[in-house]
């Protein structure tokens, strides 16, 4: 059984695996992965699924992962909220993302640990997204507690194309993709611009998103090379979460805002290279990143005169690389495949700051730091083909993280370091060519904000503050099955369990996350894809999770945990030229308080897409929130204060509504 290493990023791909990437680009969910994947909960998303999925925001690509929910509680330019396996990941705390060897999660970020902003990715340039829920492979490192996803950029665009989309609320989007032959290689170029005002009553989002990609690829007998430059710049205004009582009292509507001066701007520029042959793979990258974000979650609670608006800034350069080697051997006539590698990453953060502001004007500094954070990792993984039916995989990974913090309050400056040794193990058994069983166990971790590892005094009260561990360990396991019939049916089921030494929980009045108690989770995941005919398919996915803090108390609920995530869809190729897609997604009642007393209402939304294609052009109509649901994208329960309310504020449900029904028309010119 040959493993498909693309599930763990291009840095680990052999020549055989690269051939499989092209196959998967075409077939997506119709690729069974039996004999290739190491668990029942791993999979691959093809460009076909991305292209035919109606999405309000391009950053919702991760919702193609079964059991993943993607929402938003602020402006379109900010990273989304992610939910998977009972985690409210906030902006990405326990789910690792990577694009062509570059990590996307941000350490010690100004808005939240693990911040994962996907706005810089042009969906049309993505060949596949390979994902692994859980952390059962030695290549999975920081932030991979709940899983990981790897975006693979295309080396072979299907078309040269111009793409134009118009929609309600001044939605405009234009994309251009082209490629030319350069010597023995190929040069691929893509650009995207998007503008949007949103449906809000008191603000125009005034989104101004610009993306560009330039990629050179060269495939030869000596090895495959890619060099990629990416550029992203965005600015926006935000309609942030609002308190339920403000609507009940008639102060604003559900589409209104209490602070109309919120928003931000962000940029990301990167240069990366990947090279690989049959045995070796190497990559290197440099990323220049900035965020300037204005938020207000508690209104007049902390400062009844100027209000509670705050500004978070992050300016950094990320550099890093990886090297891996794959080779085969025999152990007492047992075929053995080895993979060994090293990884390096440095985050040089010039400024990560928190400031009090009013209408985006500076008032005072809460905290201002520069951080230098470097990680080193090494892994070894071995696969043993014990028989034609049975394969075992064992791995070990060592991570070391070193951080230096220079704070405006010298008491909070300092250095910290931590290391972890983690082990992984998997068994795969082929019952038949169509049915496989899996058993997995693995240790993983997430890193904490380096500022929390060196802190001595609370930056606001100046009271003594406790430090947190720099690295937080997790243990997880799952058993599952996968059935695949390429003509008709694809089904997988996984029963999983996960323990984490410390949760990262959202703090409403700070707009950030903080370390909390240990936790335990277990759950069941089901995915099914059924092709009634070559032109008609159905799919359904469901995830059920039980989540608790590991404490001896009735207040053991995990705030933000989601017990149920489900989705279903139908895709119908009506004729050779007409195609339609209808998608339903459901997010169950989210836990809002640790005593279990407060829950959100569930979210259910339906999106649709109809398209007509000729040889050189295609037109599509997207119907988003088809039934005009007024459910909430996100809910939090905490104290805030409006004018005239008690000084201690009022605890209330704060939410961000999903956007009302909207229609978008798309025209693609294909060359």
Secondary structure, DSSP 8 states (H G I E B T S, - for coil): ----GGGG-GGG--HHHHHHHHHHHHHGGG---TTT-SSTTEEEEEHHHHHTS--SSGGGGGGGSTT-EEE-SS-TTS--EEEETTEE-TTTTTEEEEETTEE-SBTT-SS-TTB---TT--GGGEEEEEEEES--STT--BT-SSEEEEEEE-SS-S--EEEEEEETTTEEEEEEEEEEEETTEEEEEEEEEEEE--S-SS----EEEEEEEEEEEEEETTEEEEEEEEEEEEEEE----EEHHHHHTTSS-TT--S-TT-EEEEEEEEEEEEEE-SSEEEEEEEEEEEEEEEE-SSBTSS-TTT-S-EEEEEEEEEEEEEEEEEEEEEETTEEEEEEEEEEEEEEEEEEEEEEEEETTEEEEEEEEEEEEEEEEEEEEEEEEE-SSSEEEEEEEEEEEEEEEEEESSGGG-EEEEEEEEEEEEEEEEESSSSEEEEEEEEEEEEE--HHHHH--B-TTT--B-----SEEEEEEEEEEEEEEETTTEEEEEEEEEEEESS-EEEETTTTEEEE---EEEEEEEEEEEEEEETTEEEEEEEEEEEEEESSSSS----TT-BSEEEEEEEEE--SSSEEEEEEEEEE--BB-STTS--B---EEEEEEEEEEE-SSEEEEEEEESTT----EEEEEEEEEB-TTS-TT-EEEEEEEE----EEEEEEEEE-
